[in-house]
Amino acid sequence: MTLASRAMARLASWPDLTEARPSCGTGRALRSAHGEIVHFHSDREVDLHLTARAIHRFEDHLKGATVVRMVPGSRWVTIRLEVDADIDLLLTLVSVALQSHQAWPVPRDAPPAGCNDHRRVTLSRDILTGG
């Protein structure tokens, strides 16, 4: 069983999430009552929809995580699942996403152009941290 399939199985059991077809058309997705939350695109790549407020609040932590990639202007972050601990990070971030979407639902905070799967530009950790 791959890391992504294990993460998907764990998240699919959460009562606030249901499996859905991803709007980007690639892989599998989970959504809440407020919209799509997570897209599983491959055995190792997962896109997670955070609110702008959550990204701003946790920006330093997201930039510091070597498995997290951010695209400027996107409210989706990409998480690369490389080891078991990355599943724990994903679960934590999904919890943050669910809480953010429930606490501060903002109509303009819907994902503007879809997830990061079809975007080519990602920032490396060195660029994000100024290194």
N, C-alpha and C positions, 0 to 999 in steps of 0.2 A: 504494500500500500504506500503510495507516495505521500509526501508531506502535505501537498495540496488536498488530496482526497481525505486524509485524516482531519485536516482543518475544516474542510467542507462538512464532513460528517458531524463533527462537534458543533459547528455553528448551526447546521440544519436542525439540531435538536433544541435550539433556543426558541422559546415561545414567541418572541417578537420578530422572528425571521421566517420567511417562507421562500422556497426555491422558485425562481422565475427565469424566464429567458432574458439574457442580457441584451440591453438596447444596442450594444455594439455588434451583436451577432456572433461573438466569439466566446466559447467556453460555457460556463455555468454561472448563475448569479443567485444572490440572496437579496431579498428586499424586505423592508419594514412597511408599516402603514404610510410612512412619509416618503417612500421612494427606494430606488436601488441603493444598496449599501456596499456590496462587495461583488466583484467579478473575479472568477477563477479562470484565467486565460490559458494556463499551462500547468505542468506538474510543479512549477517553481514560481510563477509570476501571478500576483494577486493585486488587483486595483481596488482601493477602498475609498469611498466617498465620504469626506469630512466636510463639515460646514466651514465657511471662511473664518468664523469665530474660533472654532477648534484648531484650525491650522495656525492661526495667529497665536493662540494661547500656548500651543505645544511646539511652536516652530523650532525653537532651539533643540528640543529633544528629537524631533523628526530629522533635523539636519545632522544631528550627531549620530544617528543610527546608520550604520554602514549598509544595512539591507533595505533602507528606505530611499526611494527616489521620488523627487518632486519635479513637476513641470510648471514653469511660471504661468500664472493665470488659471491653472487647473485646480479644482477642489478635490481631485482624485490624487491619491498618493499610491505609488507602486511599492509593494513589499515583495522582496525576493526571499523565498523560503529555502534556506540552505541547511539548517539544523533544527532539531526539535524546539529549541528555545525561540526560534522565529515564529512558531505556531503560537506560543504564549504571547509574544509581542502582537501578533495579528489579532488574537482574541481580545487583548486589552484595547487595541485601537478600534476594533469593531464595537466594543462596549462604549468607548468614547464617542464614536460616530452615532450610535443609537441614542445615547443621552443628549448629544448636541442637537440632533434632528428633532427629538421630542421636546426638549426644553426651549429651543429657540427656532421654531420652524419659520423660516423666512422665504417667501415665494421666490425672490430673486436669487436665493442660495441654491437653487436646483443646479445640477451639473450643466454648465453652459454648452460644452461641445462634446459630451460623452467622456468616457474614461480615457486613460492614458494609453490603452492598447494600440491605438492607431496613430498616436503622436510619436514623432521621431526624436524630438529634442528632450533629453533628460539631463539633469545636472548631476555631475559627480559630487561626491562628498567634499572633495578638495575645492571645487568651485563654490559650493554652498558655504563652506566654512572659511573661505578666503585663503586657503592653503595652497 
